């Protein structure tokens, strides 16, 4: 959540040639607080092991988290889901 820590982590990853992406930066700024909408530093899955090792070595291990992707339950009987299915299906 700390912008200085995020910038440091990005610099460590960049020096190692690992590309990172900062998510939710604009939403956090618009919110005016870093507690409701948290900024997140993301990397691609293939770089995770190397990135964790680098960030641990840089003293940022306590800042690291891993969250499983959340998928919303699929609604099959609502009006909106039927409408979306209609418009997203291939033309006949």
DSSP file (Angstrom, degrees, kcal/mol; ACC not computed):
  #  RESIDUE AA STRUCTURE BP1 BP2  ACC     N-H-->O    O-->H-N    N-H-->O    O-->H-N    TCO  KAPPA ALPHA  PHI   PSI    X-CA   Y-CA   Z-CA
    1    1 A X              0   0    0      0, 0.0     2,-0.4     0, 0.0    38,-0.1   0.000 360.0 360.0 360.0 -27.6    0.0    0.0    0.0
    2    2 A X     >  -     0   0    0      1,-0.2     4,-2.4    37,-0.0     5,-0.2  -0.598 360.0-147.5 -75.0 122.5    2.9    2.3    0.6
    3    3 A X  H  > S+     0   0    0     -2,-0.4     4,-2.3     1,-0.2     5,-0.2   0.845  98.3  53.2 -60.4 -34.1    3.8    4.1   -2.7
    4    4 A X  H  > S+     0   0    0      2,-0.2     4,-2.3     1,-0.2    -1,-0.2   0.918 109.8  47.5 -67.0 -42.8    7.5    4.2   -1.7
    5    5 A X  H  > S+     0   0    0      2,-0.2     4,-2.6     1,-0.2    -2,-0.2   0.900 111.6  51.0 -64.4 -40.9    7.6    0.5   -1.1
    6    6 A X  H  X S+     0   0    0     -4,-2.4     4,-2.4     2,-0.2    -2,-0.2   0.917 110.8  48.1 -62.4 -43.5    5.8   -0.1   -4.4
    7    7 A X  H  X S+     0   0    0     -4,-2.3     4,-2.1     2,-0.2    -2,-0.2   0.896 111.9  49.8 -64.6 -39.9    8.3    2.0   -6.3
    8    8 A X  H  X S+     0   0    0     -4,-2.3     4,-2.4     2,-0.2    -2,-0.2   0.924 111.0  49.2 -63.9 -44.3   11.2    0.2   -4.6
    9    9 A X  H  X S+     0   0    0     -4,-2.6     4,-2.3     1,-0.2    -2,-0.2   0.906 110.7  50.5 -62.6 -41.8    9.7   -3.2   -5.5
   10   10 A X  H  X S+     0   0    0     -4,-2.4     4,-2.7     1,-0.2    -1,-0.2   0.895 110.2  50.3 -62.3 -39.6    9.3   -2.1   -9.1
   11   11 A X  H  X S+     0   0    0     -4,-2.1     4,-2.4     2,-0.2    -2,-0.2   0.906 109.6  50.3 -65.9 -41.7   12.9   -0.9   -9.2
   12   12 A X  H  X S+     0   0    0     -4,-2.4     4,-1.0     2,-0.2    -2,-0.2   0.931 114.7  44.0 -61.4 -45.7   14.2   -4.2   -7.8
   13   13 A X  H  <>S+     0   0    0     -4,-2.3     5,-2.9     1,-0.2     3,-0.4   0.900 112.3  52.1 -67.3 -40.7   12.2   -6.2  -10.4
   14   14 A X  H ><5S+     0   0    0     -4,-2.7     3,-1.6     1,-0.2    -2,-0.2   0.909 105.6  54.7 -63.2 -42.0   13.1   -3.9  -13.3
   15   15 A X  H 3<5S+     0   0    0     -4,-2.4    -1,-0.2     1,-0.3    -2,-0.2   0.797 109.5  48.8 -61.1 -28.1   16.8   -4.2  -12.5
   16   16 A X  T 3<5S-     0   0    0     -4,-1.0    -1,-0.3    -3,-0.4    -2,-0.2   0.435 121.3-108.7 -91.1  -0.4   16.4   -8.0  -12.7
   17   17 A X  T < 5S+     0   0    0     -3,-1.6     2,-0.6    -4,-0.3    -3,-0.2   0.702  73.6 137.9  81.8  19.8   14.6   -7.7  -16.0
   18   18 A X      < -     0   0    0     -5,-2.9     2,-0.3    -6,-0.1    -1,-0.3  -0.887  48.4-137.6-102.4 121.0   11.2   -8.7  -14.6
   19   19 A X        -     0   0    0     -2,-0.6    25,-0.5    -3,-0.1     2,-0.3  -0.571  24.3-173.1 -78.4 136.9    8.3   -6.6  -15.9
   20   20 A X        -     0   0    0     -2,-0.3     2,-0.4    23,-0.1    23,-0.2  -0.893  12.8-149.6-129.2 160.8    5.7   -5.5  -13.4
   21   21 A X  E     -A   42   0A   0     21,-2.7    21,-3.5    -2,-0.3     2,-0.7  -0.992  11.3-139.0-132.5 135.2    2.4   -3.8  -13.6
   22   22 A X  E     -A   41   0A   0     -2,-0.4     3,-0.4    19,-0.2     2,-0.3  -0.865  24.3-163.5 -98.6 116.7    0.8   -1.5  -11.1
   23   23 A X  E     +A   40   0A   0     17,-3.4    17,-2.2    -2,-0.7    -2,-0.0  -0.711  63.4  12.8 -99.8 149.2   -3.0   -2.1  -10.7
   24   24 A X  S  > S+     0   0    0     -2,-0.3     4,-1.9    15,-0.2    -1,-0.2   0.653  77.4 132.9  66.8  20.6   -5.6    0.1   -9.1
   25   25 A X  H  > S+     0   0    0     -3,-0.4     4,-2.0     2,-0.2     5,-0.2   0.950  74.2  43.3 -65.8 -48.4   -3.3    3.2   -9.0
   26   26 A X  H  > S+     0   0    0      1,-0.2     4,-2.7     2,-0.2     5,-0.2   0.892 113.2  51.7 -66.6 -39.1   -5.9    5.6  -10.4
   27   27 A X  H  > S+     0   0    0      1,-0.2     4,-2.0     2,-0.2    -1,-0.2   0.889 109.8  50.4 -64.5 -37.5   -8.8    4.2   -8.3
   28   28 A X  H  X>S+     0   0    0     -4,-1.9     4,-1.3     2,-0.2     5,-0.9   0.897 111.3  47.9 -66.5 -40.4   -6.6    4.6   -5.2
   29   29 A X  H  <5S+     0   0    0     -4,-2.0     3,-0.3     2,-0.2    -2,-0.2   0.922 112.8  48.1 -66.0 -44.3   -5.9    8.2   -6.1
   30   30 A X  H  <5S+     0   0    0     -4,-2.7    -2,-0.2     1,-0.2    -1,-0.2   0.859 108.4  55.1 -64.4 -35.0   -9.5    9.0   -6.8
   31   31 A X  H  <5S-     0   0    0     -4,-2.0    -1,-0.2    -5,-0.2    -2,-0.2   0.816 100.7-139.1 -67.3 -30.4  -10.5    7.4   -3.6
   32   32 A X  T  <5S+     0   0    0     -4,-1.3     2,-0.3    -3,-0.3    -3,-0.2   0.568  73.9  74.1  82.1   8.5   -8.2    9.7   -1.7
   33   33 A X     >< -     0   0    0     -5,-0.9     4,-0.5     4,-0.1    -1,-0.2  -0.991  67.4-146.3-150.2 151.4   -7.1    6.9    0.6
   34   34 A X  T  4 S+     0   0    0     -2,-0.3     5,-0.2     1,-0.1    -5,-0.1   0.332  91.5  68.9-101.2   7.9   -4.9    3.8    0.2
   35   35 A X  T  4 S+     0   0    0     -7,-0.1     3,-0.2     3,-0.1    -1,-0.1   0.784 100.3  40.8 -96.2 -29.1   -6.9    1.7    2.6
   36   36 A X  T  4 S+     0   0    0      1,-0.3     2,-0.7    -8,-0.1    -2,-0.1   0.948 126.0  28.9 -83.7 -53.4  -10.1    1.2    0.6
   37   37 A X  S  < S-     0   0    0     -4,-0.5     2,-0.3    -9,-0.1    -1,-0.3  -0.923  85.2-154.5-109.7 108.5   -8.7    0.6   -2.8
   38   38 A X        -     0   0    0     -2,-0.7     2,-0.2    -3,-0.2    -3,-0.1  -0.619  13.1-124.9 -86.7 138.8   -5.2   -0.9   -2.5
   39   39 A X        -     0   0    0     -2,-0.3     2,-0.4    -5,-0.2   -15,-0.2  -0.595  29.6-158.0 -76.2 142.3   -2.6   -0.5   -5.1
   40   40 A X  E     -A   23   0A   0    -17,-2.2   -17,-3.4    -2,-0.2     2,-0.6  -0.985  14.0-145.9-130.4 134.5   -1.2   -3.9   -6.3
   41   41 A X  E     -A   22   0A   0     -2,-0.4     2,-0.3   -19,-0.2   -19,-0.2  -0.876  28.2-170.8 -97.0 120.9    2.0   -4.8   -8.0
   42   42 A X  E     -A   21   0A   0    -21,-3.5   -21,-2.7    -2,-0.6     2,-0.3  -0.833  13.2-179.8-117.4 150.7    1.5   -7.6  -10.4
   43   43 A X        -     0   0    0     -2,-0.3   -23,-0.1   -23,-0.2     2,-0.1  -0.890  39.7 -87.6-135.4 167.9    3.8   -9.8  -12.5
   44   44 A X    >   -     0   0    0    -25,-0.5     3,-1.5    -2,-0.3     4,-0.3  -0.486  41.0-113.0 -77.0 154.0    3.2  -12.6  -14.9
   45   45 A X  G >  S+     0   0    0      1,-0.3     3,-1.6     2,-0.2     4,-0.4   0.826 112.3  62.1 -56.4 -37.4    2.9  -16.1  -13.4
   46   46 A X  G 3  S+     0   0    0      1,-0.3     4,-0.3     2,-0.1    -1,-0.3   0.744 105.1  47.6 -65.2 -22.7    6.2  -17.4  -15.0
   47   47 A X  G <> S+     0   0    0     -3,-1.5     4,-2.8     1,-0.1    -1,-0.3   0.398  82.7 100.6 -95.8   1.8    8.2  -14.8  -13.1
   48   48 A X  H <> S+     0   0    0     -3,-1.6     4,-2.8    -4,-0.3     5,-0.2   0.911  80.6  46.5 -59.2 -48.8    6.7  -15.4   -9.7
   49   49 A X  H  > S+     0   0    0     -4,-0.4     4,-2.1     1,-0.2    -1,-0.2   0.942 117.0  43.5 -61.4 -48.7    9.4  -17.6   -8.2
   50   50 A X  H  > S+     0   0    0     -4,-0.3     4,-2.4     1,-0.2    -1,-0.2   0.908 114.4  50.7 -62.8 -42.1   12.2  -15.3   -9.3
   51   51 A X  H  X S+     0   0    0     -4,-2.8     4,-2.7     1,-0.2     5,-0.2   0.906 109.6  50.0 -64.4 -42.4   10.3  -12.2   -8.2
   52   52 A X  H  X S+     0   0    0     -4,-2.8     4,-2.5    -5,-0.2    -1,-0.2   0.916 111.0  49.6 -62.5 -42.4    9.6  -13.6   -4.8
   53   53 A X  H  X S+     0   0    0     -4,-2.1     4,-2.3    -5,-0.2    -2,-0.2   0.931 113.2  46.5 -62.0 -45.2   13.2  -14.5   -4.2
   54   54 A X  H  X S+     0   0    0     -4,-2.4     4,-1.6     2,-0.2    -2,-0.2   0.926 114.3  46.2 -62.8 -45.6   14.4  -11.0   -5.3
   55   55 A X  H  <>S+     0   0    0     -4,-2.7     5,-3.1     2,-0.2     6,-0.4   0.854 111.8  51.6 -70.0 -33.6   11.8   -9.2   -3.2
   56   56 A X  H ><5S+     0   0    0     -4,-2.5     3,-1.6     4,-0.2     5,-0.4   0.928 110.0  49.6 -63.9 -44.2   12.6  -11.4   -0.2
   57   57 A X  H 3<5S+     0   0    0     -4,-2.3    -2,-0.2     1,-0.3    -1,-0.2   0.804 107.4  55.5 -64.2 -28.9   16.3  -10.6   -0.6
   58   58 A X  T 3<5S-     0   0    0     -4,-1.6    -1,-0.3    -5,-0.2    -2,-0.2   0.427 123.4-105.1 -83.7   1.1   15.5   -6.9   -0.8
   59   59 A X  T < 5S+     0   0    0     -3,-1.6     3,-0.3    -4,-0.1    -3,-0.2   0.652  93.3 111.2  86.9  16.2   13.7   -7.1    2.6
   60   60 A X    >>< +     0   0    0     -5,-3.1     3,-1.5    -6,-0.2     4,-0.5   0.198  34.5 112.5-106.1  15.8   10.2   -6.9    1.2
   61   61 A X  G >4 S+     0   0    0     -5,-0.4     3,-1.1    -6,-0.4    -1,-0.2   0.844  73.5  56.8 -58.0 -36.8    9.1  -10.5    2.1
   62   62 A X  G 34 S+     0   0    0     -3,-0.3    -1,-0.3     1,-0.2    -2,-0.1   0.694 102.6  57.2 -70.5 -16.2    6.6   -9.4    4.6
   63   63 A X  G <4 S+     0   0    0     -3,-1.5    -1,-0.2    -8,-0.1     2,-0.2   0.614  85.9 102.5 -85.8 -13.9    4.8   -7.3    2.0
   64   64 A X    <<  +     0   0    0     -3,-1.1     2,-0.3    -4,-0.5    -3,-0.0  -0.485  43.3 168.6 -79.8 138.8    4.2  -10.2   -0.4
   65   65 A X        -     0   0    0     -2,-0.2     2,-0.4     2,-0.0    -2,-0.0  -0.925  22.5-147.8-136.3 164.4    0.9  -11.9   -0.6
   66   66 A X        -     0   0    0     -2,-0.3     2,-0.5     2,-0.0    -2,-0.0  -0.984  14.1-172.6-135.0 125.3   -0.7  -14.4   -3.0
   67   67 A X        -     0   0    0     -2,-0.4     2,-0.2     3,-0.0     3,-0.1  -0.971  23.0-127.8-120.6 130.3   -4.3  -14.3   -3.8
   68   68 A X        -     0   0    0     -2,-0.5     2,-0.0     1,-0.1    -2,-0.0  -0.487  42.0 -97.0 -67.3 140.5   -6.1  -17.0   -5.8
   69   69 A X        -     0   0    0     -2,-0.2     2,-0.5     1,-0.1    -1,-0.1  -0.369  39.2-134.4 -59.6 136.3   -8.1  -15.5   -8.7
   70   70 A X        -     0   0    0     -3,-0.1     2,-0.5    -2,-0.0    -1,-0.1  -0.805  18.1-164.5 -97.0 131.8  -11.7  -15.0   -7.7
   71   71 A X        -     0   0    0     -2,-0.5     2,-0.2     3,-0.0     3,-0.1  -0.949  19.0-126.0-115.9 135.9  -14.4  -16.0  -10.1
   72   72 A X        -     0   0    0     -2,-0.5     2,-0.1     1,-0.1     3,-0.0  -0.504  35.0 -99.9 -75.9 144.5  -17.9  -14.9   -9.8
   73   73 A X        -     0   0    0     -2,-0.2     2,-0.5     1,-0.1    -1,-0.1  -0.386  42.0-111.5 -62.5 142.3  -20.6  -17.6   -9.7
   74   74 A X        -     0   0    0     -3,-0.1     2,-0.5    -2,-0.1    -1,-0.1  -0.642  24.4-147.9 -81.8 122.9  -22.2  -18.0  -13.0
   75   75 A X        +     0   0    0     -2,-0.5    -1,-0.0     1,-0.1    -3,-0.0  -0.775  22.2 171.4 -88.2 129.5  -25.8  -16.9  -13.1
   76   76 A X        +     0   0    0     -2,-0.5    -1,-0.1     1,-0.1    -2,-0.0   0.556  69.7  45.3-114.9 -10.8  -27.9  -18.9  -15.5
   77   77 A X  S    S+     0   0    0      4,-0.0     2,-0.2     5,-0.0    -1,-0.1   0.263  82.3 106.6-121.5  14.4  -31.4  -17.9  -14.9
   78   78 A X  S  > S-     0   0    0      1,-0.1     4,-2.1     0, 0.0     5,-0.2  -0.601  73.3-121.3 -93.2 157.5  -31.4  -14.1  -14.6
   79   79 A X  H  > S+     0   0    0     -2,-0.2     4,-2.4     1,-0.2     5,-0.2   0.915 112.5  50.5 -59.2 -44.9  -32.7  -11.8  -17.3
   80   80 A X  H  > S+     0   0    0      1,-0.2     4,-2.7     2,-0.2    -1,-0.2   0.904 108.9  50.2 -64.4 -41.9  -29.3  -10.1  -17.7
   81   81 A X  H  > S+     0   0    0      1,-0.2     4,-2.2     2,-0.2    -1,-0.2   0.888 111.9  48.5 -65.4 -37.0  -27.4  -13.4  -18.1
   82   82 A X  H  X S+     0   0    0     -4,-2.1     4,-2.1     2,-0.2    -1,-0.2   0.896 111.7  49.9 -67.3 -39.2  -29.9  -14.5  -20.8
   83   83 A X  H  X S+     0   0    0     -4,-2.4     4,-2.2     2,-0.2    -2,-0.2   0.918 111.6  48.1 -64.5 -43.6  -29.6  -11.2  -22.6
   84   84 A X  H  X S+     0   0    0     -4,-2.7     4,-1.9     1,-0.2    -2,-0.2   0.892 110.4  51.5 -64.4 -39.3  -25.8  -11.4  -22.5
   85   85 A X  H  X S+     0   0    0     -4,-2.2     4,-1.0     2,-0.2    -1,-0.2   0.891 109.2  51.9 -63.8 -38.8  -25.9  -15.0  -23.8
   86   86 A X  H  < S+     0   0    0     -4,-2.1     3,-0.4     1,-0.2    -2,-0.2   0.933 114.8  40.4 -63.2 -47.0  -28.2  -13.9  -26.6
   87   87 A X  H  < S+     0   0    0     -4,-2.2    -1,-0.2     1,-0.2    -2,-0.2   0.735 115.5  50.7 -76.9 -22.3  -25.9  -11.1  -27.7
   88   88 A X  H  < S+     0   0    0     -4,-1.9    -1,-0.2    -5,-0.2    -2,-0.2   0.585  89.1  99.3 -92.6  -9.4  -22.6  -13.0  -27.3
   89   89 A X  S  < S-     0   0    0     -4,-1.0     3,-0.1    -3,-0.4     2,-0.1  -0.384  85.9 -94.2 -74.9 156.3  -23.7  -16.0  -29.3
   90   90 A X        -     0   0    0      1,-0.1    -1,-0.1    -2,-0.1    -2,-0.1  -0.384  45.8-101.0 -68.9 145.1  -22.6  -16.4  -32.9
   91   91 A X              0   0    0      1,-0.1    -1,-0.1    -3,-0.1    -4,-0.0  -0.342 360.0 360.0 -65.7 149.0  -25.0  -15.2  -35.5
   92   92 A X              0   0    0     -3,-0.1    -1,-0.1    -2,-0.0    -2,-0.1   0.451 360.0 360.0 -90.8 360.0  -27.0  -17.9  -37.3
